[in-house]
Amino acid sequence: MTSRMHIPSTDVGTLLDNLDVDLLAAIQAHMEERGSSSSAYVVPMTSIFIVRERTEERCAFIAVPQTSRNDVDIGFKRIFSEVRVTPDRKQRACLMLADGAVALAEAAVVGVDPLQYKRLAIIWMFADEIAISEYSYSNATSEALLRASRVADAHARSEQRGTGLRSTGKQTIVEVFDIFDVDGRIPS
């Protein structure tokens, strides 16, 4: 049976008591070094939280240090899939979070493997707050992301033939295409 970790309270004081401050500092330094405005880190729960529990569960740590917590409704629990255009004009399948305000690249979702635990746990590092949210993740959600991935792949092949499609994706506040895995489990 898969062991699922209990996520601590979303109270900032409690979070800071349970989060590995050294890992947070390393993530912040990595982002500053890269000059990135948004990145996601796929992290084992037992690495980001200082806990006695043992689990293989992973979470996405989304760092958006130039975005205020008030700008993103992480409490909005509906998630959906969409194909987005990256700054280098490539099509990428994304999971849309926070009422569509955040596009999280498929690679991060695959690295977390939320279907195994039926949830996607996200730790957010905003400019002014650290928070946690949890989203239900079902077979239907996984299949929708797979369909978006196939659309993005098909678009990439059509662009190679010179018949690109136009993107009509909705405006978001944060697009997270830079994905890093703390222990190397994200596929390339």
C-alpha positions in Angstrom: 0.0 0.0 0.0 1.2 3.5 -0.8 1.9 5.6 2.2 0.5 9.2 2.0 2.0 11.9 4.2 -0.2 14.1 6.3 0.3 17.7 5.2 0.8 20.1 8.1 -1.5 23.1 8.7 -1.3 25.9 6.2 -0.6 28.4 9.0 2.7 30.1 8.0 4.2 29.7 11.5 3.5 25.9 11.5 4.8 25.6 8.0 8.1 27.2 8.9 8.5 24.9 11.9 8.1 21.9 9.6 9.9 23.0 6.4 13.6 22.4 5.8 14.9 25.9 5.9 18.2 24.8 4.3 16.4 23.4 1.3 14.3 26.6 1.0 17.5 28.7 1.0 19.1 26.4 -1.7 16.0 26.8 -3.9 16.0 30.6 -3.4 19.8 30.7 -4.3 19.3 28.6 -7.3 16.5 30.8 -8.6 18.6 34.0 -8.0 21.5 32.4 -9.8 19.4 31.6 -12.8 17.5 34.9 -12.8 14.2 33.0 -13.0 10.9 34.6 -12.1 9.2 31.2 -11.7 10.4 27.7 -11.2 9.1 24.4 -10.0 11.1 21.9 -8.0 9.9 18.3 -7.7 10.8 17.3 -4.1 10.2 14.2 -2.0 7.9 15.2 0.9 10.4 13.8 3.4 13.1 16.2 2.0 11.0 19.4 2.2 9.4 18.6 5.5 11.3 17.7 8.6 9.2 14.7 9.8 9.5 11.2 11.1 7.0 9.8 8.6 8.4 7.7 5.7 6.8 8.0 2.3 7.8 8.0 -1.4 5.3 10.8 -2.0 6.6 13.9 -3.8 5.3 17.4 -4.2 5.8 20.4 -6.5 7.5 23.3 -4.8 6.5 26.3 -6.9 8.7 29.4 -6.4 7.3 32.6 -7.6 9.2 35.3 -5.7 7.9 38.2 -7.8 4.3 37.3 -7.2 2.2 38.2 -4.2 0.1 35.5 -2.5 -3.0 37.8 -3.0 -2.5 37.6 -6.8 -3.1 33.8 -6.9 -6.2 32.0 -5.6 -4.5 28.8 -4.5 -7.7 27.8 -2.7 -9.5 27.4 -6.0 -9.5 23.6 -6.3 -10.5 23.0 -9.9 -7.6 22.0 -12.1 -7.6 21.5 -15.9 -5.1 20.9 -18.7 -4.1 23.2 -21.4 -1.5 23.6 -24.1 0.6 26.7 -23.5 3.3 28.5 -25.6 6.7 28.8 -23.8 8.9 31.9 -24.2 10.9 30.0 -26.8 7.6 29.5 -28.8 7.3 25.7 -28.1 4.0 24.1 -27.2 3.9 22.5 -23.7 1.1 20.6 -22.0 0.4 22.3 -18.6 -1.8 21.7 -15.6 -3.7 24.9 -14.8 -3.9 25.7 -11.1 -5.5 28.5 -9.1 -8.4 29.2 -11.3 -6.1 29.2 -14.4 -3.7 31.8 -12.9 -0.8 29.3 -12.9 0.4 27.0 -15.7 2.5 24.2 -14.4 4.5 22.3 -17.0 3.6 18.6 -17.5 7.2 17.6 -16.5 6.6 18.7 -13.0 3.3 16.8 -12.7 4.9 13.6 -14.1 7.7 13.9 -11.7 5.4 14.2 -8.7 3.3 11.2 -9.9 0.1 12.5 -8.2 -2.1 9.7 -9.6 -0.4 7.3 -7.2 -1.6 9.3 -4.2 -4.8 10.7 -5.8 -3.6 14.2 -5.0 -1.2 16.9 -6.1 0.5 18.6 -3.2 1.9 22.0 -4.0 4.1 24.2 -1.7 4.1 27.8 -2.9 6.9 30.3 -2.2 5.5 33.7 -3.0 7.1 37.1 -2.5 5.3 37.6 0.8 4.3 34.1 2.0 4.8 30.4 2.0 1.6 28.3 1.6 0.4 24.8 0.8 -2.4 23.6 -1.4 -3.6 20.2 -2.3 -5.6 19.3 -5.4 -7.5 16.0 -6.1 -5.9 14.1 -8.9 -7.9 11.4 -10.7 -7.6 9.2 -13.7 -9.6 11.7 -15.7 -7.2 14.5 -14.7 -4.2 12.4 -15.8 -5.9 11.5 -19.1 -6.7 15.1 -19.8 -3.0 16.1 -19.3 -2.0 13.2 -21.6 -4.4 14.5 -24.3 -2.9 18.0 -23.9 0.6 16.5 -24.2 -0.4 14.7 -27.5 -1.8 18.0 -28.9 1.4 19.8 -28.0 3.5 17.0 -29.6 1.3 17.1 -32.7 1.7 20.8 -32.9 5.5 20.5 -32.7 5.5 18.0 -35.6 3.2 20.3 -37.7 5.5 23.3 -37.1 8.4 21.2 -38.3 6.4 20.8 -41.6 5.7 24.6 -41.6 2.0 24.4 -40.7 1.9 25.8 -37.2 -1.2 26.4 -35.2 -2.2 29.6 -33.4 -2.3 29.6 -29.7 -5.4 30.9 -28.1 -4.5 30.1 -24.4 -5.9 32.4 -21.8 -3.8 34.9 -19.9 -2.2 33.7 -16.7 -0.3 35.4 -14.0 2.5 32.7 -13.7 3.8 30.3 -16.2 6.1 27.7 -14.7 8.2 26.0 -17.5 11.5 25.8 -15.6 11.4 22.4 -13.8 14.1 20.9 -11.5 14.1 17.6 -9.8 15.8 17.4 -6.4 16.6 13.8 -6.9 16.6 13.2 -10.7 13.2 11.7 -11.3 11.8 14.1 -13.9 12.0 12.7 -17.4 13.8 14.8 -20.0 
